[in-house]
């Protein structure tokens, strides 16, 4: 079973979904793993309180880039609150393989960037 997950990760790494710039993004955030240099920037558009479009850009290992691809697919159409409630376990479940402590930050870059971009948007609205 783990082999299927490994193939899925490699597919998302080689053929990332939602990769590239998002014209007209309302918010964005970038996260970097300073240990290895992996980076992910997430750009988001919101419509009626839900993520209508999301794209990412970045570079790094298969784990960080596949996790970003998987996450962007997962959150499209979800409410801001639903996305803010996602946790580390949700990402690990998406990846489907054990992640070592050293690679955990790579796996979570897109989650952190997505949540931070939504927090920025919320801050703009409340100001």
KEDREN-507659 format. One record per residue (C-alpha): residue in three letters; x, y, z. Coordinates in steps of 0.1 Angstrom, whole numbers, padded with zeros to 4 digits. Example, Ala and Ser with C-alpha at 12.3 -4.5 7.8 and 13.67 -1.06 7.14 Angstrom:
! KEDREN-507659
+-----+-------+-------+-------+
| res |    c1 |    c2 |    c3 |
+-----+-------+-------+-------+
| ALA |  0123 | -0045 |  0078 |
| SER |  0137 | -0011 |  0071 |
+-----+-------+-------+-------+
***
This chain:
! KEDREN-507659
+-----+-------+-------+-------+
| res |    c1 |    c2 |    c3 |
+-----+-------+-------+-------+
| UNK |  0000 |  0000 |  0000 |
| UNK |  0028 |  0024 |  0008 |
| UNK |  0041 |  0020 | -0028 |
| UNK |  0009 |  0035 | -0041 |
| UNK |  0014 |  0065 | -0019 |
| UNK |  0050 |  0068 | -0030 |
| UNK |  0039 |  0068 | -0067 |
| UNK |  0013 |  0094 | -0059 |
| UNK |  0039 |  0117 | -0043 |
| UNK |  0062 |  0113 | -0073 |
| UNK |  0033 |  0120 | -0097 |
| UNK |  0024 |  0152 | -0078 |
| UNK |  0061 |  0162 | -0077 |
| UNK |  0066 |  0156 | -0114 |
| UNK |  0032 |  0169 | -0125 |
| UNK |  0022 |  0194 | -0098 |
| UNK | -0014 |  0206 | -0098 |
| UNK | -0022 |  0243 | -0094 |
| UNK |  0015 |  0253 | -0099 |
| UNK |  0023 |  0288 | -0111 |
| UNK |  0013 |  0324 | -0105 |
| UNK | -0023 |  0333 | -0097 |
| UNK | -0033 |  0365 | -0114 |
| UNK | -0054 |  0387 | -0092 |
| UNK | -0046 |  0368 | -0060 |
| UNK | -0062 |  0385 | -0030 |
| UNK | -0035 |  0372 | -0006 |
| UNK | -0003 |  0352 | -0005 |
| UNK |  0023 |  0339 |  0018 |
| UNK |  0057 |  0323 |  0015 |
| UNK |  0073 |  0297 |  0038 |
| UNK |  0109 |  0285 |  0037 |
| UNK |  0126 |  0256 |  0054 |
| UNK |  0159 |  0272 |  0063 |
| UNK |  0174 |  0238 |  0070 |
| UNK |  0172 |  0225 |  0035 |
| UNK |  0161 |  0256 |  0014 |
| UNK |  0128 |  0243 |  0003 |
| UNK |  0102 |  0270 | -0003 |
| UNK |  0065 |  0273 | -0011 |
| UNK |  0045 |  0304 | -0019 |
| UNK |  0008 |  0301 | -0019 |
| UNK | -0016 |  0326 | -0037 |
| UNK | -0053 |  0325 | -0030 |
| UNK | -0086 |  0340 | -0043 |
| UNK | -0116 |  0339 | -0021 |
| UNK | -0152 |  0341 | -0032 |
| UNK | -0182 |  0340 | -0009 |
| UNK | -0160 |  0329 |  0020 |
| UNK | -0145 |  0300 |  0002 |
| UNK | -0113 |  0293 | -0017 |
| UNK | -0122 |  0298 | -0053 |
| UNK | -0087 |  0295 | -0067 |
| UNK | -0053 |  0286 | -0052 |
| UNK | -0019 |  0281 | -0067 |
| UNK |  0016 |  0276 | -0055 |
| UNK |  0051 |  0282 | -0066 |
| UNK |  0083 |  0270 | -0051 |
| UNK |  0111 |  0246 | -0052 |
| UNK |  0124 |  0218 | -0031 |
| UNK |  0121 |  0181 | -0024 |
| UNK |  0094 |  0157 | -0036 |
| UNK |  0077 |  0159 | -0002 |
| UNK |  0074 |  0197 |  0000 |
| UNK |  0062 |  0201 | -0036 |
| UNK |  0039 |  0171 | -0036 |
| UNK |  0023 |  0182 | -0004 |
| UNK |  0017 |  0217 | -0018 |
| UNK |  0001 |  0201 | -0049 |
| UNK | -0021 |  0178 | -0029 |
| UNK | -0031 |  0205 | -0004 |
| UNK | -0041 |  0230 | -0032 |
| UNK | -0064 |  0203 | -0047 |
| UNK | -0078 |  0195 | -0013 |
| UNK | -0087 |  0230 | -0002 |
| UNK | -0104 |  0243 | -0034 |
| UNK | -0140 |  0251 | -0026 |
| UNK | -0135 |  0249 |  0011 |
| UNK | -0144 |  0276 |  0035 |
| UNK | -0117 |  0297 |  0052 |
| UNK | -0126 |  0281 |  0085 |
| UNK | -0123 |  0246 |  0072 |
| UNK | -0089 |  0253 |  0058 |
| UNK | -0078 |  0270 |  0091 |
| UNK | -0088 |  0238 |  0109 |
| UNK | -0065 |  0216 |  0089 |
| UNK | -0037 |  0202 |  0109 |
| UNK | -0004 |  0183 |  0106 |
| UNK | -0022 |  0150 |  0107 |
| UNK | -0044 |  0159 |  0077 |
| UNK | -0013 |  0165 |  0056 |
| UNK |  0004 |  0134 |  0067 |
| UNK | -0027 |  0114 |  0059 |
| UNK | -0027 |  0130 |  0024 |
| UNK |  0009 |  0120 |  0019 |
| UNK |  0003 |  0085 |  0032 |
| UNK |  0038 |  0076 |  0041 |
| UNK |  0058 |  0080 |  0074 |
| UNK |  0076 |  0113 |  0074 |
| UNK |  0108 |  0117 |  0095 |
| UNK |  0111 |  0146 |  0119 |
| UNK |  0137 |  0161 |  0095 |
| UNK |  0112 |  0161 |  0066 |
| UNK |  0082 |  0172 |  0086 |
| UNK |  0088 |  0209 |  0080 |
| UNK |  0090 |  0202 |  0043 |
| UNK |  0057 |  0184 |  0044 |
| UNK |  0040 |  0213 |  0062 |
| UNK |  0053 |  0243 |  0043 |
| UNK |  0022 |  0246 |  0021 |
| UNK | -0001 |  0242 |  0051 |
| UNK |  0017 |  0270 |  0069 |
| UNK |  0018 |  0292 |  0038 |
| UNK | -0019 |  0287 |  0032 |
| UNK | -0029 |  0294 |  0067 |
| UNK | -0007 |  0325 |  0069 |
| UNK | -0021 |  0338 |  0036 |
| UNK | -0057 |  0335 |  0050 |
| UNK | -0046 |  0352 |  0083 |
| UNK | -0032 |  0381 |  0062 |
| UNK | -0065 |  0384 |  0044 |
| UNK | -0084 |  0383 |  0077 |
| UNK | -0061 |  0410 |  0091 |
| UNK | -0068 |  0432 |  0061 |
| UNK | -0106 |  0429 |  0066 |
| UNK | -0105 |  0437 |  0103 |
| UNK | -0083 |  0468 |  0099 |
+-----+-------+-------+-------+
***
